[in-house]
Amino acid sequence: MNEREMMERRRLVELAHAMLDGKVSFLEGAVQVHTIKNRLIGIAERDADFGVFLVIMSETDHLPLEAQRHLWAPEALARLDPELKRTEEWARSFALQACRNLIARFDPGDAEADDA
């Protein structure tokens, strides 16, 4: 495994921990997980753990991410706030386990990570 691959795996593990700790929303994290997946070698196209985040992305692509929020009217954001909260809870309900699975698979300190 090359240095770039190891760095991306570390980023993925850190991101999964941040989502578990509530520091990164699952909506924001899903996009980042997908980006990292595309930089990893040997990940199946229909990998179940990564697929969770693809589902979140596809079901929430109408909602603004943090980087886009400044482009939206404050009134529109206020109207979307209840939906954003519901959607985050929905994503959390099944993405927690996917985060744990990704950590178990890709944590460089985990002996099983070498088998991923």
KOLKOLPA-338178 format. One record per residue (C-alpha): residue number from 1; x negated, y negated, z. Coordinates in Angstrom, 1 decimal. Last residue first. Layout:
BEGIN
R; nr; px; py; pz
R; NUM; X; Y; Z .
...
END
This chain:
BEGIN
R; nr; px; py; pz
R; 116; 9.6; 4.8; 3.7 .
R; 115; 7.3; 7.5; 5.2 .
R; 114; 4.7; 4.9; 6.4 .
R; 113; 7.5; 3.2; 8.3 .
R; 112; 8.0; 6.4; 10.4 .
R; 111; 4.9; 5.6; 12.5 .
R; 110; 6.4; 2.3; 13.6 .
R; 109; 3.9; -0.5; 14.0 .
R; 108; 4.2; -1.5; 10.4 .
R; 107; 8.0; -1.9; 10.9 .
R; 106; 9.5; -0.9; 7.5 .
R; 105; 11.8; 2.1; 8.1 .
R; 104; 12.8; 1.5; 11.8 .
R; 103; 13.2; -2.2; 11.2 .
R; 102; 15.3; -1.5; 8.1 .
R; 101; 17.5; 0.9; 10.0 .
R; 100; 18.1; -1.6; 12.8 .
R; 99; 19.0; -4.3; 10.3 .
R; 98; 21.4; -1.9; 8.6 .
R; 97; 23.0; -1.1; 12.0 .
R; 96; 23.6; -4.7; 12.7 .
R; 95; 25.0; -5.3; 9.2 .
R; 94; 28.3; -3.5; 9.8 .
R; 93; 30.2; -5.7; 12.3 .
R; 92; 27.9; -8.6; 11.7 .
R; 91; 29.2; -9.1; 8.2 .
R; 90; 32.8; -9.3; 9.5 .
R; 89; 31.7; -11.6; 12.3 .
R; 88; 29.9; -13.9; 9.8 .
R; 87; 32.9; -13.9; 7.6 .
R; 86; 35.3; -14.9; 10.4 .
R; 85; 32.9; -17.8; 11.4 .
R; 84; 32.5; -18.9; 7.8 .
R; 83; 36.3; -18.7; 7.2 .
R; 82; 36.9; -20.9; 10.3 .
R; 81; 34.3; -23.4; 9.1 .
R; 80; 35.6; -23.7; 5.5 .
R; 79; 37.9; -26.6; 6.2 .
R; 78; 35.2; -28.5; 8.0 .
R; 77; 32.8; -27.8; 5.1 .
R; 76; 35.4; -29.3; 2.7 .
R; 75; 35.8; -32.3; 4.9 .
R; 74; 32.1; -32.9; 5.2 .
R; 73; 31.8; -33.0; 1.4 .
R; 72; 29.4; -30.4; 0.0 .
R; 71; 25.9; -31.0; -1.5 .
R; 70; 24.3; -31.2; 2.0 .
R; 69; 25.6; -27.7; 2.6 .
R; 68; 23.6; -26.1; -0.3 .
R; 67; 20.4; -25.2; 1.6 .
R; 66; 22.5; -23.8; 4.5 .
R; 65; 24.4; -21.5; 2.2 .
R; 64; 27.8; -22.5; 0.8 .
R; 63; 30.6; -20.0; 0.6 .
R; 62; 31.8; -18.7; -2.8 .
R; 61; 29.1; -16.0; -2.8 .
R; 60; 30.5; -14.5; 0.3 .
R; 59; 31.8; -11.1; -0.8 .
R; 58; 29.0; -10.5; -3.3 .
R; 57; 26.3; -11.5; -0.8 .
R; 56; 27.7; -9.4; 2.0 .
R; 55; 28.0; -6.4; -0.3 .
R; 54; 24.4; -6.9; -1.4 .
R; 53; 23.4; -7.0; 2.3 .
R; 52; 24.9; -3.6; 3.0 .
R; 51; 23.2; -2.2; -0.2 .
R; 50; 19.8; -2.8; 1.3 .
R; 49; 20.5; -0.2; 3.9 .
R; 48; 22.2; 2.2; 1.5 .
R; 47; 19.5; 2.1; -1.2 .
R; 46; 21.3; 1.9; -4.6 .
R; 45; 18.4; 0.6; -6.7 .
R; 44; 16.0; 2.9; -4.8 .
R; 43; 13.1; 1.1; -3.2 .
R; 42; 9.7; 2.2; -4.5 .
R; 41; 7.8; -1.1; -4.4 .
R; 40; 9.1; -4.1; -2.6 .
R; 39; 9.4; -7.6; -4.2 .
R; 38; 13.1; -7.1; -5.2 .
R; 37; 13.9; -6.0; -1.7 .
R; 36; 12.5; -9.3; -0.3 .
R; 35; 14.9; -11.3; -2.4 .
R; 34; 17.8; -9.1; -1.3 .
R; 33; 16.9; -9.5; 2.3 .
R; 32; 16.7; -13.2; 1.9 .
R; 31; 20.1; -13.4; 0.4 .
R; 30; 21.6; -11.2; 3.1 .
R; 29; 19.9; -13.3; 5.8 .
R; 28; 21.8; -16.4; 5.0 .
R; 27; 25.2; -14.6; 5.3 .
R; 26; 24.0; -12.5; 8.2 .
R; 25; 23.1; -15.7; 10.1 .
R; 24; 19.5; -16.2; 11.2 .
R; 23; 18.6; -16.7; 14.9 .
R; 22; 21.3; -14.4; 16.1 .
R; 21; 18.9; -11.9; 17.7 .
R; 20; 19.9; -9.1; 15.3 .
R; 19; 19.5; -11.5; 12.4 .
R; 18; 16.1; -12.6; 13.5 .
R; 17; 15.0; -9.0; 14.0 .
R; 16; 16.0; -8.2; 10.5 .
R; 15; 14.1; -11.2; 9.2 .
R; 14; 11.0; -10.2; 11.1 .
R; 13; 11.2; -6.7; 9.7 .
R; 12; 11.7; -8.0; 6.2 .
R; 11; 8.8; -10.4; 6.5 .
R; 10; 6.6; -7.6; 7.8 .
R; 9; 7.6; -5.5; 4.8 .
R; 8; 6.8; -8.4; 2.4 .
R; 7; 3.4; -8.8; 4.0 .
R; 6; 2.6; -5.1; 3.7 .
R; 5; 3.6; -5.1; 0.0 .
R; 4; 1.4; -8.2; -0.6 .
R; 3; -1.6; -6.5; 1.2 .
R; 2; -1.4; -3.4; -1.0 .
R; 1; 0.0; 0.0; 0.0 .
END
